[in-house]
Amino acid sequence: MKSVTVRNVTIGKGRPKICVPLVAATAEGILTEAKGLLDVPADIVEWRADWYENALEKEKVLKVAESLRRVLGEKPLLFTLRTEKEGGEKALPAEEYIELNLAVVESGFVDLIDIELFTAGEEGARVIEAAHKAQVKVIMSSHDFFKTPSREAMTGRLQKMQQMGADIPKLAVMPQSKRDLLALLEVTLEMSEALECPIITMSMSSIGMVSRLVGETFGSALTFGAVGQRSAPGQPGARELAEVLEMIHRNLEC
């Protein structure tokens, strides 16, 4: 499996990297949260911009992104505007979604960007091309908060993301049973061996919690941990997550 290096973090090598979301509603709150993460075991910080009260105002978004860049220093910054239909806080037309993400990519303030496969559609390829020109890595994502799709559907989504040029395909699904969790883990193992890039997968809610812990075994290269408010169901605390991942990593090495 290929790895992706962002600043000083290599995704796809060693233990799964930990990404911590910022979910404050105000610019002041976002920056305060970011400063509080500097002593947290987080490899990457995700700004969930859809929680920001001015998320649809491009200039204000870019101003916060610039401030975050200064606060975080060399810690990689992932920009995510999660749409309402994929579990986020904002609903907006696809055209506005594309243009806002392009502006963020071209700003030079972020290291990675999350682009939703179904929201962006074929225009996602344009964002990916612009991101790569700006030396920004792309996580292309698909979220299903109601069910776990068939194995064929999950496999197809991850393959489609790679075909479109994404650096890291991401898939998050909702389990209705433990068998759904097993299906997601099976797809993760298969695709981590078949694709030419790192992948991120997770099964949400308490049933799927284990999927956030066993990425090093099954092939998911990054997982999300919270500090304070969680941005998705079943998300563990970042400090506890770091301890568990390190324990698993040490024992796998043995």
PyMOL commands that set and color helices and strands:
alter all, ss='L'
color gray80, all
select helices_A, chain A and resi 27-36+49-51+58-72+84-86+94-107+117-133+151-163+178-194+209-212+215-218+238-253
alter helices_A, ss='H'
color red, helices_A
select strands_A, chain A and resi 4-6+9-11+17-22+44-48+77-80+112-116+137-144+168-173+200-203+222-224
alter strands_A, ss='S'
color yellow, strands_A
deselect
rebuild
show_as cartoon
